[in-house]
Amino acid sequence: MRLALFGSPAFALPVLEALDTHHELVLVVTQPDKAAGRGLKFRSPAVAKRAKELGLRLEQPAKLKNNQNFFDLAAELELDAAITAAYGKILPERLLKTPKHGFLNVHASLLPKYRGAAPIQWALINGEAQTGISIMQTEAGLDTGPVRLQQKLDIETSDNSLTLFDKLAELGAETLLEALKLLHNDQLPCLPQDDSQASYAPMLSKEDGRIRWQDSADAIYNRFRGVIAWPGTWTTYHDKLLKIIDLEPASGPGGSAGEILTTEETGLRIAAGKDSVLLKTVQPAGKAKMAARDWANGYQVKKGQRLV
């Protein structure tokens, strides 16, 4: 099939490779290069870099709305379908109608659950046992189009947003190839979503990384897993930021939420709303990462004091 891919970050790389191998990928569209880092050097999205390496046609339009030149290009290519995978921009309705079979979106949740920008992270934060990939027919709404195909994936207790990201990226490519095969044979299902079952996964904010000490130990751990890539887990001690690099749920006598219970060889045990949490590695503001026990000793942290 003659296809275009709209995608920018690393999540879309397995999709790019799969389409380039099994289909005629005539166009790759990513977001423009952006200034990043201390030197504010322009950096290309991961998909743009790989498309250049493969010698694929690449477009990086700053905007799509009312972009007549881009509309003309899409029409000239006579696409059978276009694919979106974490592209990051809203597609104009006019563009959605251009390919013969429209646009298919590779979404990292079991729709209608977790519509939005951060489905992987919120599935972890909320302690889901299962997630998956939905191949969705893209329409004007936010992830509201009919589901064409789904594949489920169990979430392991050891998974975090980084490991689950990689697993779902690969599953997304596999599921898409199967969907395209069915589409080519006019056998691809088209099931409307049940809006009454919908939930949302908005972009994370810095505040989403803050530990809610009143939550259970398991809930604190789930949040830690979900925000590990960004914004990371943090709390405060005497009004100063303390980043948490590694933690795990713990057992033992509790206390009031956020209370420092014991300093142990393996870490610092803190009371949660239910059970407790063992802080293993921390990073004080402006300092290097260190064992939680070393931080407690160096900063004269005492039993009974509180993290907030």
N, C-alpha and C positions, 0 to 999 in steps of 0.2 A: 504494500500500500504506500502511496505517496503521503508523507506525514511531515508535520512541523512539531517541534517541541518548544514549549514556553516554560523555562525553569531557570533558576539562578544558583541556589546553594548546593552543597555536596549531596543533599538528599536526592537530587535529581540525576546524579551521575550514573547510577546503575540503569536508570531508565534511558539515558542518553546512549549508553553502550549497547543496551538491548535493541533499541530502535535502529541504531546504525548497523548492527549485525544482521537483523532479521527483516528489515524493511528499507524503503527508500526514504531516507531522512533528508529532505530537500531544504529545510530551514531550521535554524536554532535561534531562539529569541531569549535574551536575558536582560536583566536590568543593567543600566549603564555602569561603567567603572566608577568607583567611589574613592575619595580620599580617606585614608585610614592610617592609624599609627602616629607616632610622635612626629615623623617627618611629613605627615599628610600626603604621602605618595599615593597615586591612584592605583587601585587594585581591582583586578577583574574578578567577577564572580567565578566560582569553581567551574560551572558549566561552560562559561565563555572560554576559559583557558583550555578545557578539554576539546571543545568544538574547533578551536584554532589548530590544536595538535592533530586532529583528525581531518583537517582540511574541509570542514563543513561550512556552508554559508551561515554567517552569523550576523544578526541585527541586534542592536542595543538601543532601541528608541527611548528617548527621555519621557515621552508620553504616547499614549495610544488614542486617547479621545480626540476626535476630529483630525486624526493624522491621515490625510488622504493618500499620501505617498505610500504609507504602510498598507492601507486598505487595498490599494491597487496592486501592490506586490503580492499580498495574500491571495487575491483573486487570480492573478496571472499564474500562480504556481499550481492551480487546479488540484488542491489538496483533497485527499480522501477523508482525512481527519486531522485534527490537531490535538496535542496532548499538553496538559499543564501539570507541573509537578513543583510545588512551592515556588511559583513564579513571583508572587508578591505584589501584583498589580491587578486591579479590577479590569476585566475585559469589556470593551464596548459591545452592546448587543449586536450592532452591525457586524462586528468581527466574528461573533459567535456563530453567525449564520453563513459564513463564507465557505468553510469546508463542507464537502458532501455530507458527511456524518456528524458535523459539528465538532465540539470540543469535548474530550474526555479528561477528567481530572483524577489524578492519583492522590487520594487523601488518606492520611495515616490515622484513621479511626474506623470504627464500625458505625457508620452513619445510620440514624440521625444523631448518635451521641458524638459529642466533641466536635461540633462545627467550629470553624475558626482557625486562628493562626498557630496555636500551640497545643494540638491534640495529644502529642506524645507526652509532653510535660504534665499536662493536667490529668491524664490517665494514671500516671504514677503518683502524683500528689493526692489524688482521690482514692488510691489503694486498689485500683482495678486489677482483677486477676487475668483479664483477657483484653486484647485489643485486636487490631488487624488493619487491613487495607480495603478501602472502598474505591472502586472505579465508578465515578459519578459523571453523569451527563451535565456539563456545565451550563448554567443559566444565569440570569441577571442577579439572583439572590445570593446570599452568603452560604455556600455549600448546601443549597436546598434542592438541587436537581435530582432527578430519579437515579437510583443506584442501578448500575449495569452489572456489577460483579463484586463479590466480597470474598476475602480470605481471612480466616481468623488466626490469631497468634497468642499463645499463652505467655503471660508476663512472669518471668522468674523472680524470685525474691532477691536475687543478686543483680537484677537489671537496674540500670539507671537511665537517664535520658540519653547518654552517649551510646550505650550498648543497644538500647532499644531503637534508637535512631538508625543505627547500622542494619539491624535486623529488618526493620520495616522498609528501609530503602531497597534492600535486596528483594523482599517480598513484593514490594510495589512493582518492580520491574517484571517479576515472574507473573504476577496477576494481570498486569497490563498486556503482556504478550498473549496470555490466554484470552483476554477480552477482545483483543484485535483479531485473533483467529476466529472467534465466534462471530464478531461483527462482519468479517469478510464473508462468512457463510450465512449471514442473515439469521443467526441463532443467539444473538446476545440479548439476555433478558433486559427489561426496562421496568423497574419497580419503583413507584412513587414512595417518598419517605413519609413516615408518620410524624408529622410536626409535633404532635402531643408528647412524643418521646424524645424530643430534641434537647440537647444540652450544648453549652458553649465553652470554647477553649480560647479565651482572649490572649493577646500577647502578654508575656510576663512583665512585671515591673520590678524595680529594685526591692520594693517592700515585700514582694512575694517570697523573697529569700529569708525574711526575718523569722526566727523560730517563735512559734506560738507555744510558750511553755505550758499553758493551760491545756493544750491538746495532749492526747495519749502519746506514749513513747512510740507506738507504731505509726501514728499519724505524723509525728515529727520526723521519723525516719523516712516515711514516704515522701514528705515534702523535700527532704534532703536529696533523695534520689531524683526527684523531678526537676530540681533547680541546679543540679550539679554543674551543668554546662554554663548557665547564666540564669540568674544573677549570682548564684552561689548561696550558701547558707551562712547566716550571721546572727549575732546577738550583741548585746552591749553589757559592759562591766564598768561600773562607775561612770556611766555616760560615754564611754569610749567604745568604738567599734571593735568587735572580736569576730574574725572570720573563722568558720568551722570547716576544716578540711576533711575530717573523717569522724564519723560517729556511728553508734549502733544502739539499738534498744538494750536495756539491761534489767536485771531483776534485783531484788533486795528491798529493804525497808524504804518507804518513801518519805515525802515531806511536802511543804507547800511548793507550788509550781515555780520553777526557776531556782530553787534553793540548792546550794552546793552541799551535797551530802557527805561525800568522802573523796579523798585523794588516794588513788590506788596506783599500783605499779603499771597497770594497763591503761590508766586514764583518770578522768575526773567524772564522778557520777553526780548527775543533776536530776532533781525531782521534776517529773512531768505531771500533767493532770491525772494521769494514770500510769503507774510504774515509774521507771526512770530511764535516763539516757546516759550512755558513757561517751564522753568527749575524748577522742584519742589523739587527734592532731588539730592544732589551732594556729591562727596567724594574727597577732595583735597588729593594730594599725601602724604602718611604717616599719614593721619588723618582718623577719623571715619566718617561715613555717617552723613549728616546734612541737614537741610532744606536749600534750595538755598538762601533764604532771610538771614538766619543766617550766611551763608558763605559770602554773599555780605557785611553784616555789619562788620563781623570780619576781613575781608581782605580789608576793605575800598574800595570796588568796586564802581565805579562811573558811572552814566549815561553818555553815549557817548564813554566809553571805549569799547574794542573789545575782543571777543573770537576768536581764530584762529584754 
